[in-house]
Amino acid sequence: MPDANSPVASFDQQFEASLAWQKDVLAPGANALAEATYVNSTDAKNSADTAAESAEGADSARDEAVAAAITALNAPGTLATSTTTMTIAQGEPSFQIEAGKDLRAGMFVTIGAPGGQVMYGRIQFYDNATGDIEVFVTYTEGAGTYSQWTVAVSGPPARIPRNKLYYYGGA
């Protein structure tokens, strides 16, 4: 910038140099900065749009997986009932369910009574023809003796100690 106290000739020369610098350096630099800012903001918006679409896809996939899991758990082949009178306790209860279920030794099941009392364990034995079943129960919630039970394939509850998850009464 020219100095206001400079002589006129010097002032004019400094003013012309300042204008040239603004035209040749400042304006192109400011334009380049604005262009870079625009490109970056456009890229950020496109990335945000892509992330939002991915999140929506992930939500849909999660919802489909949950629905499939619920369908599988409630499928006629993996859901059974029993009217055998049993007391909630750890151990190896033997009882009767419907024959022809898609159950196998080693599967983890939840055995529930009305009111939220449950036993968790692994199937030791299931006779597909008779419905006889034996479960190695490693964890219980609640107490009492009941004669209405629902048996469902499940995963182990998180609070069962890990060393009890893999033992189901066998060797």
Secondary structure as UniProt FT lines:
FT   TURN            4..5
FT   HELIX           8..21
FT   HELIX           22..26
FT   HELIX           27..73
FT   TURN            76..78
FT   STRAND          79..82
FT   STRAND          86..87
FT   STRAND          94..96
FT   TURN            105..106
FT   STRAND          108..112
FT   TURN            114..115
FT   STRAND          118..126
FT   TURN            128..130
FT   STRAND          132..141
FT   STRAND          145..146
FT   STRAND          149..153
FT   TURN            158..159
FT   HELIX           162..164
//
